[in-house]
Amino acid sequence: MWVITVFADQNVTMYEFETESEARECIRAMKGRKILSHVVYYNDKILEGAVS
């Protein structure tokens, strides 16, 4: 999961995306200060491959 956090006009708004490319597309049009984060859960498939 990818999350964009936007700080604008004294507000904080968060948006969730399934893919990085989808998040990067949307972040270009957003105004204000932005943070793009990759959220990895312990039981995600990405980690299962790395641990095996």
C-alpha positions in Angstrom: 0.0 0.0 0.0 1.2 3.5 -0.8 0.1 6.6 1.1 0.3 10.2 0.2 0.1 12.7 3.1 -0.7 16.3 2.1 -0.2 19.3 4.3 -2.1 22.3 2.8 -4.2 25.2 4.2 -3.8 24.1 7.8 -5.2 20.6 7.0 -3.7 17.2 6.8 -5.2 14.8 4.3 -4.1 11.2 3.5 -4.8 9.2 0.3 -4.2 5.4 -0.1 -3.1 3.7 -3.3 -2.5 0.1 -4.3 0.5 0.8 -6.6 3.4 3.2 -6.5 2.8 4.3 -10.1 -0.8 5.2 -9.3 0.3 7.3 -6.3 3.1 9.0 -8.3 0.6 10.0 -11.0 -1.7 11.7 -8.5 1.0 13.3 -6.4 2.0 15.6 -9.4 -1.5 17.3 -9.4 -1.7 17.8 -5.6 -0.9 21.2 -4.0 0.9 21.7 -0.7 3.6 19.8 1.0 3.5 16.1 0.2 5.0 12.9 1.6 4.8 9.6 -0.3 5.1 6.5 2.0 5.3 2.8 1.3 3.4 0.9 4.0 4.6 -2.7 4.4 2.7 -5.0 6.8 4.4 -7.9 8.5 2.3 -10.5 6.6 2.7 -8.9 3.2 3.9 -11.1 0.3 6.9 -8.9 -0.2 8.3 -10.0 3.2 7.3 -13.6 2.8 9.7 -13.9 -0.2 12.5 -12.1 1.6 12.3 -14.3 4.7 12.0 -17.7 2.9 
